[in-house]
Amino acid sequence: MTGPSSNLFLCCTEFMGVFTGDDGNKSFLTDRESRDNNSLVLCFGEMLIDFVPTVGEVSLADAPAFEKAPGGAPANVAVGISRLGGSSAFIGKVGDDEFGHMLANILKQNNVDDSGMRFDQNAKTALAFVTLRADGEREFLFFRHPSADMLLRESELDMSLIEKAAIFHYGSISLIEEPCRSTHIAAMEIAKRSGSLLSYDPNLRLPLWPSAEFARTEIMSIWDQADIIKISEEEITFLTGSDDHNDDNVVLEKLFHPNLKLLLVTEGSEGCRYFTKDFKGRVGGVTVNPVDTTGAGDAFVGGLLYCLASDPNLYKDETRLREALYLANVCGAITVTKSGAIPALPTKEAVLEFQQAKSAS
């Protein structure tokens, strides 16, 4: 048996243990002890309203109408973890307006601890218009002049919440402007002192930055502090200046720092590559019919951090790591089959049903 279908069959067979525990390891999704021991993942950064065209493959200018959807990468990750049955919290700032309170309610509805969320009476909740054009390019238009998420101050941080996090996850958008930049760095320092693993997804959004060079400098300014980093192929090219994002040597020489425990490169439908101090490899993707790729990377991160919270040393065990990455790939794949980010993030039950269907086909 050859071709894509055989690869999918082999992939399902290799990683069946992640769902059933039949490989001798505990299943991330069905083992009771893993769920009970699941530690808090705290996500720091922006939460906003995405406005998405009501029809696909059009430019923002040609869209006939838009519908609103909750968004913001760190918030997406927090919801993704909770949907799988994990423990997550969010720290960030929104406007004291209808959109801001709507976002807070969405976190509550998804069992995300929002005690670290703050409301600004003088700035509005951030808005973003986003579309996937017919040529495959994503188009963004942001309204942040400034928005509330940019104004979070160190004095507003919930120190006790940060101190009890097993994993502290963040992006780079919170580095663009003060006072949020200093607040971000202070929160990282508290988490690191408290023994948290630091998880970093730069989530490059160039239209938000004053210049490409400033974005590159700021993104790399905190690079060496992270324990886990997830990047895309586009971000490899942007950060290294290399024309070949598939070259593992470029990744290892320019992006793998001495204290890094795990570096991940997401490759869309092709899956992901992984790099540790002791081994590297690739885990194949999962074939689906995509509807909207918004939030796929955040679903991937949520799936991985959910696994890591219940097994903090999985990056040392290649078999266990590959199982976690396959689960993360499945989470990303399910997400692209629906519109929006948070509305499309899968539950534990959806992941199990998806895998059962794939195994039976």
Steps between C-alpha positions, in 0.01 A plus 500: 500500500653830391408866466342750739237258634766251607696777673188597692441136597857465625471830688180390670654164591819649643317746721200294611643492852447872543125430492472150650809443712546166322870567440578463870502876563216690660257657255505881514125515437349203684728428797340622824826557687637720222186716516508528878867599498459752220679822600406859426598654167490880521471691171605866486420754230226630277135409464298678235209484261565358152265611225488234228326530159173312470627353170835340431792589272437872475706804587392714792387769258284255304339330801123560498471473881691384808420292804677541832701225670715499814872484428853572615761224494571468875128491580445242226765278656343532845159395366656218298658352813179527700293340222725193521443476875810686616541784749563844349489869587535826308665828589433802281304822467188592305283808486226558756254474212252253354767314303734476799234355727392264223855366480520453875174306492632277222798406717268420790273292276805298397620445859805724460604684818455869414595638843809658343297692242482879534261760353607845380245781524687729261599266215295269281528128439721425198331418169645311204358441155646185345439307180654225289502626142453286190877510439559330835641808672361613836408867530484687832374840604542590869339773712729566801563874553574402773277213602461383859729197463795734435445681831536217754729616783724299730299621801193325351664155485356223716827385656353197677347373177834524321686333785283188493524444123683188386527647149501870409410553133529824300547653155679807366216745434515613863859619434400767249409787733551620857377452763402148394854413392646559846205319657559201272867479599419538870243218480755275325753567776248416774403178322860397448588561867198293598620202297260529206591373156498796259318434172540747211310526171611821325183502287642754255251767390713751310220756441496567876872588521656838415753324275622152411837566659344611827281188500802275443699669777220486757400141421860387544555713812330238720589195290766358731270497802245255360497129579263413216465689171255440218558672165363478148691460175429865419651606833818300433552697180422830672722444804800335330501661157539153347327409177466136606269456799526122450870495588535350849852641529366854465250435779758342731777751438294819512198424718586222744653660810695310772223507762219402264320176582281472191477687169205432272445598138141476378452418132126532455338189355842332479530475879795623702872462567647474848847568639644426845857477626495124446284430196301650215232379263170560327141401577272491198181697469140383480296528180178703524295729279594851623241774541689765699861479622452769767606364839662180371839587646342595832310168509832323438666686787202435726518127427870484571486705823205292621721190467805672647306617805416140587847367410760779545792280390349369178755696293765258633318193365479503120219244482289693748581831331394365160169388649441848644587664168264272311223601741595865440484442122153347537384803700625731226339290228159495667514877549541575129180309417290778655493879484652723767762427763341444843172362357698240304733378775433130572380339819653179632192313373538650151863389485412145604215484249724636225767240568247217510365609162851521354590156635185345355547652154 
